[in-house]
Amino acid sequence: MDSLNSLNAFVQAAEARSFTAAGHQLGVSSSAVGKSIARLEERLGVRLFHRSTRSVTLTPEGAAFLERCRRIFAEVEAAEQEFAHSLGAPRGKLRVSMPIVGMLMMPALSAF
């Protein structure tokens, strides 16, 4: 699960072009975002951002990785929505009780 958190931190930082803004959106410090991205870069073996004292910009590898991450998160969201919709649909057996009318309807229902 830590991998998804790292990917989410990367996406937020890439879209905001700021570790500080990404930290605010995620509810963590900018240092935590930077460390998460540094671990992700180390695991991948590539630099994802060009860092300077005033800004961060994506490297070509970072831009390609961002597109893949966006697709991954879109797929996760689609899967969640699919299951949320299936839970909302009624399913199961429907039982109808017809105490007196049942005697009148039984011949018609059995013929059906």
SVG drawing of the C-alpha trace seen along z (x, -y; Angstrom):
<svg xmlns="http://www.w3.org/2000/svg" viewBox="-60 -30 79 55">
<polyline fill="none" stroke="black" stroke-width="0.4" points="0.0,0.0 3.0,-2.3 3.6,-2.1 0.1,-3.6 0.8,-6.4 4.1,-7.1 2.4,-7.2 -0.3,-9.5 2.3,-11.8 4.2,-11.9 1.0,-12.7 0.0,-15.4 3.5,-17.0 3.7,-16.7 0.3,-18.4 0.9,-21.1 4.6,-21.5 5.3,-21.9 6.1,-19.5 4.5,-22.0 1.2,-22.2 1.2,-18.4 1.8,-18.1 -1.2,-20.4 -3.5,-18.4 -2.4,-15.1 -2.3,-16.4 1.4,-15.7 4.6,-17.9 6.5,-18.9 9.4,-17.0 7.3,-13.8 6.3,-14.2 10.0,-14.8 11.2,-11.7 8.4,-9.6 9.3,-10.7 13.0,-10.2 12.3,-6.6 10.2,-6.1 13.0,-7.5 15.5,-5.2 13.2,-2.2 12.7,-3.0 16.3,-4.0 15.4,-7.2 15.0,-10.9 11.4,-12.0 11.9,-15.7 14.4,-18.4 14.6,-20.2 15.7,-23.8 15.3,-26.1 12.2,-27.7 10.4,-25.0 10.3,-21.4 9.7,-20.3 9.2,-16.9 12.0,-15.1 11.0,-13.3 10.9,-10.0 8.8,-11.8 6.3,-13.0 6.0,-9.4 5.6,-8.0 2.9,-10.6 0.8,-9.5 1.0,-5.9 0.1,-6.8 -2.9,-8.8 -4.1,-5.7 -3.6,-3.5 -5.6,-5.8 -8.3,-6.1 -8.6,-2.3 -8.8,-2.1 -11.5,-4.7 -13.4,-3.0 -13.3,0.3 -14.5,-1.4 -17.4,-3.0 -18.3,0.3 -18.6,2.1 -20.4,-0.8 -23.0,-0.7 -23.4,3.1 -24.0,2.8 -26.8,0.2 -28.8,2.5 -31.4,4.7 -30.8,8.4 -32.0,11.6 -35.3,13.4 -38.6,11.5 -41.3,13.1 -44.8,12.0 -47.5,13.0 -51.1,13.2 -53.1,14.9 -56.6,14.8 -56.0,13.8 -53.5,16.6 -56.3,19.2 -57.8,17.3 -54.4,16.6 -52.8,20.1 -54.5,21.7 -53.5,18.8 -49.9,18.7 -49.4,22.5 -50.7,22.2 -48.3,19.5"/>
</svg>
